[in-house]
């Protein structure tokens, strides 16, 4: 248990920040799954549209340092190659 007022406040802030970051990670996973589902459906036009929207989500979350920039690049690369293989 936190002993000082500063430590108690930091513990409160950590709980709020953890909830926010968890929400953002969930949004990221949902965006990635949406692209995977669109690729599996076989419709390249729809998959391309979902892919471009998901790239925005991935970049935004990486900019906030919720995930590392290299992890974001890896996800984008793998999704792009899966989309290219659809052709």
C-alpha positions, 0 to 999 in steps of 0.5 A: 500500500502507498504510504505517501500522498504522492504515491497514493495519487500515482497509484490512482493515476496508474489505474486510470491510465491502465484502463485507457491503454487497455481500451486502446489496445483493444481498439488496435486488436479489433482493427487488425481482426477487421482487416483479417476478416475482410481479406478472408472474405475475398473482396479486395476492394472492401479489404483495401478500404478496411486496411487503410482505416486500420493503418490510421488506427495502428499509427495513432496507437503507436504515436501514443506509445501504447505499442512500440513503433516497430510492432506497429510497422510489423502489423502493417507489413503483415497486413499489407502482404496478406492483402497483396497476396489476395490479388 
